[in-house]
Amino acid sequence: MIKTVDLTKKYGDAFAIRAIDLDLEAGDLFGFIGPNGAGKTTTMRIIATLLEPSWGEAYVCGHSVHTQPKEIRRLVGYMPDFFGVYDDMTVVEYLEFFAASYRIGGTDRRKRVNEMLEVVDLDFKRDAYANTLSRGQTQRLGLARTLLHDPQVLLLDEPLSGLDPRARIEMRNLLRRLGEMGKTVIVSSHILPELADVCNKVGIIDRGELKQNARVTEVIRMVREHTVLIIQPSQREQMSRIAELFQGHPLVQSTQPGDDAVRVILNSDTDDYSELPKLLIENGIGLKRFAEEELDLESAFMALTKGTSTRM
Ligand SMILES: Nc1ncnc2c1ncn2[C@@H]1O[C@H](COP(=O)(O)OP(=O)(O)OP(=O)(O)O)[C@@H](O)[C@H]1O
């Protein structure tokens, strides 16, 4: 769906982005994370054919930004981080205006606008003037506008920025819905945790370079030196028995008892720990929970963009 190869943009001697390689499939929700000035907007604008790369390639559904920009524009919806709404237009008029610019005509136009108002849950504001909407509602209107021509690929630049917690939740739900609709979405943010549970893949960009580009779960694994297991026995008294069994075990570095579960820190070179649940079950310990501890993504992000790894 979206592929970039060695994608690079230079301004004078400075690299805005450098050798960015992305490969995204239909239904991927890609969180494009990086601090201010990292190169997120530049990358998205190149994919949207609004900016030419210095060198390298970007393809959308196999079309090259260099040779087939028209085809790409039909397939892509780009929502910039800031966009103006016209003071003297209602929400419906605003969307109809853009639908007309996409040459959606006649009864289709009204139908399409109504559908988009439903998708972004803004039907109740259809007759309000666009400039009276809250920040969250304005972002949703922007998304409706971006969706009008039913693009396969969405490039959303910081759609969560400036939203209050409630509006943020609504926008995140909306992003999930887009993924379920089979769209390929690139959504940028400078805060990783706010996208982590929405996106299936994540790329971390810093000073124009992609530091990580993988499934969310893999990124977590990469920045973590040790896998940590959370083991909750069916009977609380069995917690000390777990610690006993793992004491000196070759895969385990240490154990830490918690309220109702034991945190088991594995040695850094432990990949396969399938023998551990077996050992517990053989020793008569019932398991209520046996799972890898989730690393909070804020720490992962800080670790990756500072070039230091997260320590236990
Ligand atoms: N027209 C331009 N001329 C010179 N430098 C530019 C230009 N546009 C962008 N840059 C530089 O390229 C780098 C990447 O900018 P970009 O806008 O892509 O970052 P970003 O990750 O989107 O940041 P933000 O979160 O602040 O929007 C920055 O250092 C920026 O100053």
PDBQT file of the ligand as one rigid body, heavy atoms in Angstrom, charges set to zero:
ROOT
HETATM    1  N1  LIG A 401      10.809  24.590   3.940  1.00  0.00    +0.000 N 
HETATM    2  C1  LIG A 401      11.784  24.241   4.775  1.00  0.00    +0.000 A 
HETATM    3  N2  LIG A 401      13.002  24.811   4.718  1.00  0.00    +0.000 NA
HETATM    4  C2  LIG A 401      13.996  24.460   5.539  1.00  0.00    +0.000 A 
HETATM    5  N3  LIG A 401      13.880  23.501   6.504  1.00  0.00    +0.000 NA
HETATM    6  C3  LIG A 401      12.699  22.908   6.623  1.00  0.00    +0.000 A 
HETATM    7  C4  LIG A 401      11.589  23.225   5.777  1.00  0.00    +0.000 A 
HETATM    8  N4  LIG A 401      10.532  22.436   6.125  1.00  0.00    +0.000 NA
HETATM    9  C5  LIG A 401      10.977  21.656   7.144  1.00  0.00    +0.000 A 
HETATM   10  N5  LIG A 401      12.261  21.934   7.439  1.00  0.00    +0.000 N 
HETATM   11  C6  LIG A 401      13.080  21.287   8.493  1.00  0.00    +0.000 C 
HETATM   12  O1  LIG A 401      13.000  19.886   8.306  1.00  0.00    +0.000 OA
HETATM   13  C7  LIG A 401      12.950  19.242   9.580  1.00  0.00    +0.000 C 
HETATM   14  C8  LIG A 401      11.746  18.316   9.668  1.00  0.00    +0.000 C 
HETATM   15  O2  LIG A 401      10.558  19.106   9.733  1.00  0.00    +0.000 OA
HETATM   16  P1  LIG A 401       9.092  18.458   9.829  1.00  0.00    +0.000 P 
HETATM   17  O3  LIG A 401       8.110  19.587   9.728  1.00  0.00    +0.000 OA
HETATM   18  O4  LIG A 401       8.985  17.375   8.850  1.00  0.00    +0.000 OA
HETATM   19  O5  LIG A 401       9.096  17.864  11.289  1.00  0.00    +0.000 OA
HETATM   20  P2  LIG A 401       7.912  17.238  12.140  1.00  0.00    +0.000 P 
HETATM   21  O6  LIG A 401       8.405  15.958  12.676  1.00  0.00    +0.000 OA
HETATM   22  O7  LIG A 401       6.661  17.208  11.358  1.00  0.00    +0.000 OA
HETATM   23  O8  LIG A 401       7.779  18.279  13.327  1.00  0.00    +0.000 OA
HETATM   24  P3  LIG A 401       6.486  18.873  14.091  1.00  0.00    +0.000 P 
HETATM   25  O9  LIG A 401       6.056  17.829  15.078  1.00  0.00    +0.000 OA
HETATM   26  O10 LIG A 401       7.064  20.081  14.781  1.00  0.00    +0.000 OA
HETATM   27  O11 LIG A 401       5.452  19.192  13.060  1.00  0.00    +0.000 OA
HETATM   28  C9  LIG A 401      12.967  20.330  10.639  1.00  0.00    +0.000 C 
HETATM   29  O12 LIG A 401      14.285  20.483  11.091  1.00  0.00    +0.000 OA
HETATM   30  C10 LIG A 401      12.519  21.563   9.868  1.00  0.00    +0.000 C 
HETATM   31  O13 LIG A 401      13.070  22.716  10.420  1.00  0.00    +0.000 OA
ENDROOT
TORSDOF 0
